[in-house]
Amino acid sequence: MLLAARWYESQRKGLGAEFIDEVGRLLASLAQNALLYPERDDGFRRIYARRFPYVVSYRVQRECVVILSVLHMRRDRPSE
């Protein structure tokens, strides 16, 4: 995530901080109500960033949110 923030900052001053703020918004949303987002067949849930092409994949285990990844959606990734 820090590498992504550095890359965005290199594109435009302040954009890296905006990226970090957006990820923070996602995590705050999960802290408030992680069950709001639908569970997929694989048992994971996803929340999508608004301004950036990123998604946070997570599970809810007991009363904890376990984050699997913060993933760029436009890059190649292993097949699921």
mmCIF file as gemmi writes it, N, C-alpha and C atoms, coordinates in Angstrom:
data_model
loop_
_atom_site.group_PDB
_atom_site.id
_atom_site.type_symbol
_atom_site.label_atom_id
_atom_site.label_alt_id
_atom_site.label_comp_id
_atom_site.label_asym_id
_atom_site.label_entity_id
_atom_site.label_seq_id
_atom_site.pdbx_PDB_ins_code
_atom_site.Cartn_x
_atom_site.Cartn_y
_atom_site.Cartn_z
_atom_site.occupancy
_atom_site.B_iso_or_equiv
_atom_site.pdbx_formal_charge
_atom_site.auth_seq_id
_atom_site.auth_asym_id
_atom_site.pdbx_PDB_model_num
ATOM 1 N N . MET Axp A 1 ? 0.816 -1.175 0 1 0 ? 1 A 1
ATOM 2 C CA . MET Axp A 1 ? 0 0 0 1 0 ? 1 A 1
ATOM 3 C C . MET Axp A 1 ? 0.872 1.256 0 1 0 ? 1 A 1
ATOM 4 N N . LEU Axp A 2 ? 1.963 1.219 0.735 1 0 ? 2 A 1
ATOM 5 C CA . LEU Axp A 2 ? 2.848 2.382 0.76 1 0 ? 2 A 1
ATOM 6 C C . LEU Axp A 2 ? 3.503 2.625 -0.591 1 0 ? 2 A 1
ATOM 7 N N . LEU Axp A 3 ? 3.822 1.544 -1.304 1 0 ? 3 A 1
ATOM 8 C CA . LEU Axp A 3 ? 4.378 1.708 -2.648 1 0 ? 3 A 1
ATOM 9 C C . LEU Axp A 3 ? 3.367 2.389 -3.566 1 0 ? 3 A 1
ATOM 10 N N . ALA Axp A 4 ? 2.122 2.006 -3.438 1 0 ? 4 A 1
ATOM 11 C CA . ALA Axp A 4 ? 1.073 2.631 -4.25 1 0 ? 4 A 1
ATOM 12 C C . ALA Axp A 4 ? 0.944 4.107 -3.899 1 0 ? 4 A 1
ATOM 13 N N . ALA Axp A 5 ? 0.988 4.433 -2.616 1 0 ? 5 A 1
ATOM 14 C CA . ALA Axp A 5 ? 0.889 5.831 -2.198 1 0 ? 5 A 1
ATOM 15 C C . ALA Axp A 5 ? 2.06 6.638 -2.75 1 0 ? 5 A 1
ATOM 16 N N . ARG Axp A 6 ? 3.244 6.068 -2.721 1 0 ? 6 A 1
ATOM 17 C CA . ARG Axp A 6 ? 4.411 6.76 -3.277 1 0 ? 6 A 1
ATOM 18 C C . ARG Axp A 6 ? 4.247 6.981 -4.778 1 0 ? 6 A 1
ATOM 19 N N . TRP Axp A 7 ? 3.734 5.971 -5.477 1 0 ? 7 A 1
ATOM 20 C CA . TRP Axp A 7 ? 3.532 6.104 -6.917 1 0 ? 7 A 1
ATOM 21 C C . TRP Axp A 7 ? 2.524 7.225 -7.214 1 0 ? 7 A 1
ATOM 22 N N . TYR Axp A 8 ? 1.393 7.23 -6.489 1 0 ? 8 A 1
ATOM 23 C CA . TYR Axp A 8 ? 0.401 8.275 -6.699 1 0 ? 8 A 1
ATOM 24 C C . TYR Axp A 8 ? 0.987 9.65 -6.387 1 0 ? 8 A 1
ATOM 25 N N . GLU Axp A 9 ? 1.8 9.728 -5.344 1 0 ? 9 A 1
ATOM 26 C CA . GLU Axp A 9 ? 2.426 11.007 -4.988 1 0 ? 9 A 1
ATOM 27 C C . GLU Axp A 9 ? 3.365 11.482 -6.093 1 0 ? 9 A 1
ATOM 28 N N . SER Axp A 10 ? 4.03 10.527 -6.759 1 0 ? 10 A 1
ATOM 29 C CA . SER Axp A 10 ? 4.931 10.905 -7.85 1 0 ? 10 A 1
ATOM 30 C C . SER Axp A 10 ? 4.158 11.412 -9.069 1 0 ? 10 A 1
ATOM 31 N N . GLN Axp A 11 ? 2.877 11.05 -9.161 1 0 ? 11 A 1
ATOM 32 C CA . GLN Axp A 11 ? 2.046 11.495 -10.271 1 0 ? 11 A 1
ATOM 33 C C . GLN Axp A 11 ? 1.526 12.913 -10.051 1 0 ? 11 A 1
ATOM 34 N N . ARG Axp A 12 ? 1.207 13.193 -8.784 1 0 ? 12 A 1
ATOM 35 C CA . ARG Axp A 12 ? 0.713 14.537 -8.444 1 0 ? 12 A 1
ATOM 36 C C . ARG Axp A 12 ? 0.88 14.757 -6.944 1 0 ? 12 A 1
ATOM 37 N N . LYS Axp A 13 ? 1.434 15.877 -6.584 1 0 ? 13 A 1
ATOM 38 C CA . LYS Axp A 13 ? 1.641 16.201 -5.171 1 0 ? 13 A 1
ATOM 39 C C . LYS Axp A 13 ? 0.312 16.147 -4.424 1 0 ? 13 A 1
ATOM 40 N N . GLY Axp A 14 ? 0.298 15.41 -3.342 1 0 ? 14 A 1
ATOM 41 C CA . GLY Axp A 14 ? -0.898 15.282 -2.515 1 0 ? 14 A 1
ATOM 42 C C . GLY Axp A 14 ? -1.762 14.083 -2.861 1 0 ? 14 A 1
ATOM 43 N N . LEU Axp A 15 ? -1.579 13.49 -4.036 1 0 ? 15 A 1
ATOM 44 C CA . LEU Axp A 15 ? -2.414 12.354 -4.441 1 0 ? 15 A 1
ATOM 45 C C . LEU Axp A 15 ? -2.119 11.11 -3.601 1 0 ? 15 A 1
ATOM 46 N N . GLY Axp A 16 ? -0.871 10.94 -3.189 1 0 ? 16 A 1
ATOM 47 C CA . GLY Axp A 16 ? -0.53 9.811 -2.325 1 0 ? 16 A 1
ATOM 48 C C . GLY Axp A 16 ? -1.273 9.886 -1.003 1 0 ? 16 A 1
ATOM 49 N N . ALA Axp A 17 ? -1.36 11.082 -0.429 1 0 ? 17 A 1
ATOM 50 C CA . ALA Axp A 17 ? -2.098 11.268 0.826 1 0 ? 17 A 1
ATOM 51 C C . ALA Axp A 17 ? -3.585 11.022 0.613 1 0 ? 17 A 1
ATOM 52 N N . GLU Axp A 18 ? -4.103 11.42 -0.545 1 0 ? 18 A 1
ATOM 53 C CA . GLU Axp A 18 ? -5.511 11.162 -0.847 1 0 ? 18 A 1
ATOM 54 C C . GLU Axp A 18 ? -5.779 9.663 -0.949 1 0 ? 18 A 1
ATOM 55 N N . PHE Axp A 19 ? -4.83 8.925 -1.515 1 0 ? 19 A 1
ATOM 56 C CA . PHE Axp A 19 ? -4.959 7.466 -1.594 1 0 ? 19 A 1
ATOM 57 C C . PHE Axp A 19 ? -4.994 6.86 -0.19 1 0 ? 19 A 1
ATOM 58 N N . ILE Axp A 20 ? -4.057 7.276 0.665 1 0 ? 20 A 1
ATOM 59 C CA . ILE Axp A 20 ? -4.026 6.768 2.047 1 0 ? 20 A 1
ATOM 60 C C . ILE Axp A 20 ? -5.331 7.105 2.759 1 0 ? 20 A 1
ATOM 61 N N . ASP Axp A 21 ? -5.847 8.307 2.557 1 0 ? 21 A 1
ATOM 62 C CA . ASP Axp A 21 ? -7.13 8.692 3.166 1 0 ? 21 A 1
ATOM 63 C C . ASP Axp A 21 ? -8.265 7.795 2.684 1 0 ? 21 A 1
ATOM 64 N N . GLU Axp A 22 ? -8.267 7.474 1.399 1 0 ? 22 A 1
ATOM 65 C CA . GLU Axp A 22 ? -9.328 6.62 0.844 1 0 ? 22 A 1
ATOM 66 C C . GLU Axp A 22 ? -9.261 5.214 1.449 1 0 ? 22 A 1
ATOM 67 N N . VAL Axp A 23 ? -8.07 4.659 1.56 1 0 ? 23 A 1
ATOM 68 C CA . VAL Axp A 23 ? -7.939 3.335 2.186 1 0 ? 23 A 1
ATOM 69 C C . VAL Axp A 23 ? -8.368 3.416 3.651 1 0 ? 23 A 1
ATOM 70 N N . GLY Axp A 24 ? -8.01 4.498 4.32 1 0 ? 24 A 1
ATOM 71 C CA . GLY Axp A 24 ? -8.457 4.69 5.699 1 0 ? 24 A 1
ATOM 72 C C . GLY Axp A 24 ? -9.966 4.753 5.81 1 0 ? 24 A 1
ATOM 73 N N . ARG Axp A 25 ? -10.617 5.389 4.835 1 0 ? 25 A 1
ATOM 74 C CA . ARG Axp A 25 ? -12.084 5.442 4.812 1 0 ? 25 A 1
ATOM 75 C C . ARG Axp A 25 ? -12.681 4.042 4.685 1 0 ? 25 A 1
ATOM 76 N N . LEU Axp A 26 ? -12.065 3.225 3.829 1 0 ? 26 A 1
ATOM 77 C CA . LEU Axp A 26 ? -12.543 1.845 3.666 1 0 ? 26 A 1
ATOM 78 C C . LEU Axp A 26 ? -12.422 1.075 4.976 1 0 ? 26 A 1
ATOM 79 N N . LEU Axp A 27 ? -11.274 1.204 5.62 1 0 ? 27 A 1
ATOM 80 C CA . LEU Axp A 27 ? -11.053 0.474 6.873 1 0 ? 27 A 1
ATOM 81 C C . LEU Axp A 27 ? -11.983 0.971 7.978 1 0 ? 27 A 1
ATOM 82 N N . ALA Axp A 28 ? -12.247 2.27 8.013 1 0 ? 28 A 1
ATOM 83 C CA . ALA Axp A 28 ? -13.189 2.807 8.999 1 0 ? 28 A 1
ATOM 84 C C . ALA Axp A 28 ? -14.593 2.269 8.749 1 0 ? 28 A 1
ATOM 85 N N . SER Axp A 29 ? -14.965 2.141 7.486 1 0 ? 29 A 1
ATOM 86 C CA . SER Axp A 29 ? -16.272 1.572 7.139 1 0 ? 29 A 1
ATOM 87 C C . SER Axp A 29 ? -16.372 0.128 7.621 1 0 ? 29 A 1
ATOM 88 N N . LEU Axp A 30 ? -15.294 -0.624 7.452 1 0 ? 30 A 1
ATOM 89 C CA . LEU Axp A 30 ? -15.292 -2.015 7.925 1 0 ? 30 A 1
ATOM 90 C C . LEU Axp A 30 ? -15.402 -2.073 9.446 1 0 ? 30 A 1
ATOM 91 N N . ALA Axp A 31 ? -14.727 -1.151 10.116 1 0 ? 31 A 1
ATOM 92 C CA . ALA Axp A 31 ? -14.783 -1.125 11.581 1 0 ? 31 A 1
ATOM 93 C C . ALA Axp A 31 ? -16.199 -0.823 12.068 1 0 ? 31 A 1
ATOM 94 N N . GLN Axp A 32 ? -16.93 -0.016 11.32 1 0 ? 32 A 1
ATOM 95 C CA . GLN Axp A 32 ? -18.3 0.34 11.699 1 0 ? 32 A 1
ATOM 96 C C . GLN Axp A 32 ? -19.289 -0.783 11.432 1 0 ? 32 A 1
ATOM 97 N N . ASN Axp A 33 ? -19.17 -1.424 10.261 1 0 ? 33 A 1
ATOM 98 C CA . ASN Axp A 33 ? -20.137 -2.459 9.908 1 0 ? 33 A 1
ATOM 99 C C . ASN Axp A 33 ? -19.593 -3.354 8.8 1 0 ? 33 A 1
ATOM 100 N N . ALA Axp A 34 ? -18.738 -4.272 9.16 1 0 ? 34 A 1
ATOM 101 C CA . ALA Axp A 34 ? -18.117 -5.168 8.182 1 0 ? 34 A 1
ATOM 102 C C . ALA Axp A 34 ? -19.128 -6.125 7.547 1 0 ? 34 A 1
ATOM 103 N N . LEU Axp A 35 ? -20.231 -6.38 8.217 1 0 ? 35 A 1
ATOM 104 C CA . LEU Axp A 35 ? -21.233 -7.305 7.678 1 0 ? 35 A 1
ATOM 105 C C . LEU Axp A 35 ? -22.123 -6.656 6.62 1 0 ? 35 A 1
ATOM 106 N N . LEU Axp A 36 ? -21.957 -5.367 6.403 1 0 ? 36 A 1
ATOM 107 C CA . LEU Axp A 36 ? -22.75 -4.658 5.41 1 0 ? 36 A 1
ATOM 108 C C . LEU Axp A 36 ? -22.489 -5.162 3.993 1 0 ? 36 A 1
ATOM 109 N N . TYR Axp A 37 ? -21.277 -5.61 3.737 1 0 ? 37 A 1
ATOM 110 C CA . TYR Axp A 37 ? -20.878 -6.021 2.388 1 0 ? 37 A 1
ATOM 111 C C . TYR Axp A 37 ? -21.117 -7.518 2.224 1 0 ? 37 A 1
ATOM 112 N N . PRO Axp A 38 ? -21.66 -7.934 1.081 1 0 ? 38 A 1
ATOM 113 C CA . PRO Axp A 38 ? -22.073 -9.331 0.918 1 0 ? 38 A 1
ATOM 114 C C . PRO Axp A 38 ? -20.907 -10.315 0.92 1 0 ? 38 A 1
ATOM 115 N N . GLU Axp A 39 ? -21.17 -11.474 1.48 1 0 ? 39 A 1
ATOM 116 C CA . GLU Axp A 39 ? -20.19 -12.558 1.48 1 0 ? 39 A 1
ATOM 117 C C . GLU Axp A 39 ? -20.262 -13.289 0.139 1 0 ? 39 A 1
ATOM 118 N N . ARG Axp A 40 ? -19.095 -13.541 -0.425 1 0 ? 40 A 1
ATOM 119 C CA . ARG Axp A 40 ? -19.011 -14.266 -1.696 1 0 ? 40 A 1
ATOM 120 C C . ARG Axp A 40 ? -18.974 -15.772 -1.429 1 0 ? 40 A 1
ATOM 121 N N . ASP Axp A 41 ? -19.028 -16.55 -2.491 1 0 ? 41 A 1
ATOM 122 C CA . ASP Axp A 41 ? -19.003 -18.013 -2.355 1 0 ? 41 A 1
ATOM 123 C C . ASP Axp A 41 ? -17.747 -18.507 -1.657 1 0 ? 41 A 1
ATOM 124 N N . ASP Axp A 42 ? -16.627 -17.781 -1.808 1 0 ? 42 A 1
ATOM 125 C CA . ASP Axp A 42 ? -15.372 -18.205 -1.188 1 0 ? 42 A 1
ATOM 126 C C . ASP Axp A 42 ? -15.258 -17.782 0.274 1 0 ? 42 A 1
ATOM 127 N N . GLY Axp A 43 ? -16.304 -17.15 0.821 1 0 ? 43 A 1
ATOM 128 C CA . GLY Axp A 43 ? -16.307 -16.743 2.219 1 0 ? 43 A 1
ATOM 129 C C . GLY Axp A 43 ? -15.726 -15.359 2.473 1 0 ? 43 A 1
ATOM 130 N N . PHE Axp A 44 ? -15.233 -14.716 1.426 1 0 ? 44 A 1
ATOM 131 C CA . PHE Axp A 44 ? -14.665 -13.377 1.578 1 0 ? 44 A 1
ATOM 132 C C . PHE Axp A 44 ? -15.694 -12.321 1.195 1 0 ? 44 A 1
ATOM 133 N N . ARG Axp A 45 ? -15.478 -11.146 1.716 1 0 ? 45 A 1
ATOM 134 C CA . ARG Axp A 45 ? -16.276 -9.975 1.381 1 0 ? 45 A 1
ATOM 135 C C . ARG Axp A 45 ? -15.343 -8.957 0.734 1 0 ? 45 A 1
ATOM 136 N N . ARG Axp A 46 ? -15.906 -8 0.008 1 0 ? 46 A 1
ATOM 137 C CA . ARG Axp A 46 ? -15.099 -6.978 -0.649 1 0 ? 46 A 1
ATOM 138 C C . ARG Axp A 46 ? -15.725 -5.606 -0.465 1 0 ? 46 A 1
ATOM 139 N N . ILE Axp A 47 ? -14.857 -4.627 -0.329 1 0 ? 47 A 1
ATOM 140 C CA . ILE Axp A 47 ? -15.272 -3.234 -0.328 1 0 ? 47 A 1
ATOM 141 C C . ILE Axp A 47 ? -14.37 -2.511 -1.322 1 0 ? 47 A 1
ATOM 142 N N . TYR Axp A 48 ? -14.99 -1.723 -2.18 1 0 ? 48 A 1
ATOM 143 C CA . TYR Axp A 48 ? -14.273 -1.066 -3.279 1 0 ? 48 A 1
ATOM 144 C C . TYR Axp A 48 ? -14.016 0.409 -2.963 1 0 ? 48 A 1
ATOM 145 N N . ALA Axp A 49 ? -12.829 0.87 -3.341 1 0 ? 49 A 1
ATOM 146 C CA . ALA Axp A 49 ? -12.501 2.289 -3.213 1 0 ? 49 A 1
ATOM 147 C C . ALA Axp A 49 ? -13.315 3.076 -4.241 1 0 ? 49 A 1
ATOM 148 N N . ARG Axp A 50 ? -13.621 4.307 -3.927 1 0 ? 50 A 1
ATOM 149 C CA . ARG Axp A 50 ? -14.386 5.155 -4.85 1 0 ? 50 A 1
ATOM 150 C C . ARG Axp A 50 ? -13.484 5.81 -5.887 1 0 ? 50 A 1
ATOM 151 N N . ARG Axp A 51 ? -12.378 6.368 -5.448 1 0 ? 51 A 1
ATOM 152 C CA . ARG Axp A 51 ? -11.544 7.18 -6.339 1 0 ? 51 A 1
ATOM 153 C C . ARG Axp A 51 ? -10.415 6.418 -6.996 1 0 ? 51 A 1
ATOM 154 N N . PHE Axp A 52 ? -10.052 5.299 -6.458 1 0 ? 52 A 1
ATOM 155 C CA . PHE Axp A 52 ? -8.893 4.558 -6.934 1 0 ? 52 A 1
ATOM 156 C C . PHE Axp A 52 ? -9.319 3.131 -7.274 1 0 ? 52 A 1
ATOM 157 N N . PRO Axp A 53 ? -8.611 2.492 -8.203 1 0 ? 53 A 1
ATOM 158 C CA . PRO Axp A 53 ? -9.011 1.13 -8.616 1 0 ? 53 A 1
ATOM 159 C C . PRO Axp A 53 ? -8.505 0.052 -7.657 1 0 ? 53 A 1
ATOM 160 N N . TYR Axp A 54 ? -8.937 0.148 -6.398 1 0 ? 54 A 1
ATOM 161 C CA . TYR Axp A 54 ? -8.505 -0.794 -5.377 1 0 ? 54 A 1
ATOM 162 C C . TYR Axp A 54 ? -9.706 -1.429 -4.698 1 0 ? 54 A 1
ATOM 163 N N . VAL Axp A 55 ? -9.478 -2.636 -4.213 1 0 ? 55 A 1
ATOM 164 C CA . VAL Axp A 55 ? -10.502 -3.36 -3.467 1 0 ? 55 A 1
ATOM 165 C C . VAL Axp A 55 ? -9.842 -3.989 -2.242 1 0 ? 55 A 1
ATOM 166 N N . VAL Axp A 56 ? -10.565 -3.994 -1.137 1 0 ? 56 A 1
ATOM 167 C CA . VAL Axp A 56 ? -10.111 -4.662 0.082 1 0 ? 56 A 1
ATOM 168 C C . VAL Axp A 56 ? -10.929 -5.938 0.217 1 0 ? 56 A 1
ATOM 169 N N . SER Axp A 57 ? -10.236 -7.076 0.283 1 0 ? 57 A 1
ATOM 170 C CA . SER Axp A 57 ? -10.896 -8.363 0.496 1 0 ? 57 A 1
ATOM 171 C C . SER Axp A 57 ? -10.684 -8.762 1.952 1 0 ? 57 A 1
ATOM 172 N N . TYR Axp A 58 ? -11.747 -9.241 2.598 1 0 ? 58 A 1
ATOM 173 C CA . TYR Axp A 58 ? -11.655 -9.534 4.026 1 0 ? 58 A 1
ATOM 174 C C . TYR Axp A 58 ? -12.665 -10.599 4.424 1 0 ? 58 A 1
ATOM 175 N N . ARG Axp A 59 ? -12.459 -11.12 5.612 1 0 ? 59 A 1
ATOM 176 C CA . ARG Axp A 59 ? -13.404 -12.042 6.258 1 0 ? 59 A 1
ATOM 177 C C . ARG Axp A 59 ? -13.734 -11.511 7.633 1 0 ? 59 A 1
ATOM 178 N N . VAL Axp A 60 ? -14.888 -11.874 8.112 1 0 ? 60 A 1
ATOM 179 C CA . VAL Axp A 60 ? -15.264 -11.573 9.488 1 0 ? 60 A 1
ATOM 180 C C . VAL Axp A 60 ? -15.175 -12.879 10.251 1 0 ? 60 A 1
ATOM 181 N N . GLN Axp A 61 ? -14.312 -12.904 11.258 1 0 ? 61 A 1
ATOM 182 C CA . GLN Axp A 61 ? -14.149 -14.102 12.089 1 0 ? 61 A 1
ATOM 183 C C . GLN Axp A 61 ? -14.416 -13.71 13.529 1 0 ? 61 A 1
ATOM 184 N N . ARG Axp A 62 ? -15.479 -14.259 14.057 1 0 ? 62 A 1
ATOM 185 C CA . ARG Axp A 62 ? -15.97 -13.881 15.38 1 0 ? 62 A 1
ATOM 186 C C . ARG Axp A 62 ? -16.231 -12.39 15.378 1 0 ? 62 A 1
ATOM 187 N N . GLU Axp A 63 ? -15.511 -11.632 16.157 1 0 ? 63 A 1
ATOM 188 C CA . GLU Axp A 63 ? -15.718 -10.18 16.184 1 0 ? 63 A 1
ATOM 189 C C . GLU Axp A 63 ? -14.543 -9.435 15.572 1 0 ? 63 A 1
ATOM 190 N N . CYS Axp A 64 ? -13.765 -10.116 14.737 1 0 ? 64 A 1
ATOM 191 C CA . CYS Axp A 64 ? -12.588 -9.509 14.115 1 0 ? 64 A 1
ATOM 192 C C . CYS Axp A 64 ? -12.752 -9.458 12.595 1 0 ? 64 A 1
ATOM 193 N N . VAL Axp A 65 ? -12.171 -8.427 12.008 1 0 ? 65 A 1
ATOM 194 C CA . VAL Axp A 65 ? -12.092 -8.327 10.555 1 0 ? 65 A 1
ATOM 195 C C . VAL Axp A 65 ? -10.676 -8.718 10.167 1 0 ? 65 A 1
ATOM 196 N N . VAL Axp A 66 ? -10.564 -9.752 9.333 1 0 ? 66 A 1
ATOM 197 C CA . VAL Axp A 66 ? -9.266 -10.231 8.87 1 0 ? 66 A 1
ATOM 198 C C . VAL Axp A 66 ? -9.122 -9.815 7.407 1 0 ? 66 A 1
ATOM 199 N N . ILE Axp A 67 ? -8.161 -8.941 7.132 1 0 ? 67 A 1
ATOM 200 C CA . ILE Axp A 67 ? -7.966 -8.449 5.772 1 0 ? 67 A 1
ATOM 201 C C . ILE Axp A 67 ? -7.026 -9.375 5.021 1 0 ? 67 A 1
ATOM 202 N N . LEU Axp A 68 ? -7.498 -9.848 3.886 1 0 ? 68 A 1
ATOM 203 C CA . LEU Axp A 68 ? -6.696 -10.712 3.024 1 0 ? 68 A 1
ATOM 204 C C . LEU Axp A 68 ? -5.79 -9.874 2.133 1 0 ? 68 A 1
ATOM 205 N N . SER Axp A 69 ? -6.352 -8.831 1.502 1 0 ? 69 A 1
ATOM 206 C CA . SER Axp A 69 ? -5.542 -8.045 0.575 1 0 ? 69 A 1
ATOM 207 C C . SER Axp A 69 ? -6.144 -6.669 0.343 1 0 ? 69 A 1
ATOM 208 N N . VAL Axp A 70 ? -5.264 -5.768 -0.067 1 0 ? 70 A 1
ATOM 209 C CA . VAL Axp A 70 ? -5.638 -4.483 -0.643 1 0 ? 70 A 1
ATOM 210 C C . VAL Axp A 70 ? -5.074 -4.561 -2.048 1 0 ? 70 A 1
ATOM 211 N N . LEU Axp A 71 ? -5.951 -4.736 -3.037 1 0 ? 71 A 1
ATOM 212 C CA . LEU Axp A 71 ? -5.532 -5.143 -4.373 1 0 ? 71 A 1
ATOM 213 C C . LEU Axp A 71 ? -5.907 -4.119 -5.434 1 0 ? 71 A 1
ATOM 214 N N . HIS Axp A 72 ? -4.96 -3.853 -6.326 1 0 ? 72 A 1
ATOM 215 C CA . HIS Axp A 72 ? -5.213 -3.002 -7.488 1 0 ? 72 A 1
ATOM 216 C C . HIS Axp A 72 ? -6.036 -3.83 -8.482 1 0 ? 72 A 1
ATOM 217 N N . MET Axp A 73 ? -7.156 -3.302 -8.928 1 0 ? 73 A 1
ATOM 218 C CA . MET Axp A 73 ? -8.071 -4.089 -9.753 1 0 ? 73 A 1
ATOM 219 C C . MET Axp A 73 ? -7.716 -4.092 -11.24 1 0 ? 73 A 1
ATOM 220 N N . ARG Axp A 74 ? -6.794 -3.252 -11.677 1 0 ? 74 A 1
ATOM 221 C CA . ARG Axp A 74 ? -6.457 -3.205 -13.093 1 0 ? 74 A 1
ATOM 222 C C . ARG Axp A 74 ? -5.14 -3.882 -13.415 1 0 ? 74 A 1
ATOM 223 N N . ARG Axp A 75 ? -4.55 -4.526 -12.455 1 0 ? 75 A 1
ATOM 224 C CA . ARG Axp A 75 ? -3.302 -5.252 -12.694 1 0 ? 75 A 1
ATOM 225 C C . ARG Axp A 75 ? -3.594 -6.726 -12.829 1 0 ? 75 A 1
ATOM 226 N N . ASP Axp A 76 ? -2.69 -7.424 -13.509 1 0 ? 76 A 1
ATOM 227 C CA . ASP Axp A 76 ? -2.835 -8.874 -13.63 1 0 ? 76 A 1
ATOM 228 C C . ASP Axp A 76 ? -2.731 -9.492 -12.249 1 0 ? 76 A 1
ATOM 229 N N . ARG Axp A 77 ? -3.548 -10.483 -12.003 1 0 ? 77 A 1
ATOM 230 C CA . ARG Axp A 77 ? -3.49 -11.189 -10.722 1 0 ? 77 A 1
ATOM 231 C C . ARG Axp A 77 ? -3.709 -12.675 -11.001 1 0 ? 77 A 1
ATOM 232 N N . PRO Axp A 78 ? -3.308 -13.505 -10.068 1 0 ? 78 A 1
ATOM 233 C CA . PRO Axp A 78 ? -3.486 -14.946 -10.276 1 0 ? 78 A 1
ATOM 234 C C . PRO Axp A 78 ? -4.963 -15.285 -10.467 1 0 ? 78 A 1
ATOM 235 N N . SER Axp A 79 ? -5.227 -16.289 -11.258 1 0 ? 79 A 1
ATOM 236 C CA . SER Axp A 79 ? -6.615 -16.696 -11.475 1 0 ? 79 A 1
ATOM 237 C C . SER Axp A 79 ? -7.199 -17.229 -10.182 1 0 ? 79 A 1
ATOM 238 N N . GLU Axp A 80 ? -8.489 -17.018 -10.01 1 0 ? 80 A 1
ATOM 239 C CA . GLU Axp A 80 ? -9.155 -17.437 -8.776 1 0 ? 80 A 1
ATOM 240 C C . GLU Axp A 80 ? -9.72 -18.822 -8.913 1 0 ? 80 A 1
